[in-house]
Amino acid sequence: MTMNRQKKLQQLFKEKSRKANAKLAPKSNKPKYISKADRLKLAAEAAPETVDTTES
């Protein structure tokens, strides 16, 4: 009975330490995700600016 209790405690400790180490780990260089709707909005905002500059 005590072995099961010790095993559970060890598992909890390992899980907490893994999460703590993951927080301390350096972040990846992956760019932040931008949703498709936001990308379309950004493209729509950028498009009129380029059209205005070519017409002038």
RODO-2510 file (C-alpha; in nm, 4 decimals, decimal comma):
residues 56
     n   res          X          Y          Z
     1     m     0,0000     0,0000     0,0000
     2     t     0,2767     0,2427     0,0792
     3     m     0,4501     0,1668    -0,2506
     4     n     0,1436     0,2802    -0,4434
     5     r     0,1303     0,5997    -0,2398
     6     q     0,5001     0,6651    -0,2983
     7     k     0,4616     0,5960    -0,6688
     8     k     0,1771     0,8455    -0,6951
     9     l     0,3792     1,1082    -0,5097
    10     q     0,6767     1,0510    -0,7391
    11     q     0,4537     1,0833    -1,0447
    12     l     0,3098     1,4108    -0,9149
    13     f     0,6570     1,5435    -0,8402
    14     k     0,7849     1,4495    -1,1870
    15     e     0,4837     1,6114    -1,3539
    16     k     0,5282     1,9365    -1,1594
    17     s     0,9002     1,9481    -1,2304
    18     r     0,8402     1,8822    -1,6013
    19     k     0,5946     2,1726    -1,6183
    20     a     0,8349     2,4000    -1,4303
    21     n     1,1201     2,3098    -1,6653
    22     a     0,8978     2,3699    -1,9682
    23     k     0,8239     2,7224    -1,8449
    24     l     1,1945     2,7936    -1,8023
    25     a     1,2868     2,6494    -2,1414
    26     p     1,3646     2,9005    -2,4158
    27     k     1,0803     2,9879    -2,6474
    28     s     1,0906     2,8735    -3,0083
    29     n     1,1395     3,1112    -3,2996
    30     k     0,8054     3,0127    -3,4460
    31     p     0,6058     3,3230    -3,5448
    32     k     0,2820     3,3958    -3,3626
    33     y    -0,0257     3,2431    -3,5289
    34     i    -0,2495     3,4877    -3,7159
    35     s    -0,5966     3,3650    -3,8053
    36     k    -0,7152     3,3625    -4,1649
    37     a    -0,9709     3,6376    -4,0950
    38     d    -0,7023     3,8596    -3,9423
    39     r    -0,4708     3,7970    -4,2372
    40     l    -0,7494     3,9017    -4,4763
    41     k    -0,8131     4,2167    -4,2713
    42     l    -0,4442     4,3068    -4,2785
    43     a    -0,4288     4,2454    -4,6529
    44     a    -0,7403     4,4600    -4,7082
    45     e    -0,5927     4,7422    -4,5002
    46     a    -0,2625     4,7264    -4,6869
    47     a    -0,4203     4,7054    -5,0343
    48     p    -0,5926     5,0504    -5,0403
    49     e    -0,2715     5,2180    -4,9227
    50     t    -0,0756     5,0750    -5,2150
    51     v    -0,3537     5,1667    -5,4613
    52     d    -0,3631     5,5271    -5,3365
    53     t     0,0119     5,5718    -5,3738
    54     t     0,0134     5,4433    -5,7335
    55     e    -0,2760     5,6693    -5,8391
    56     s    -0,1138     5,9879    -5,7045
***
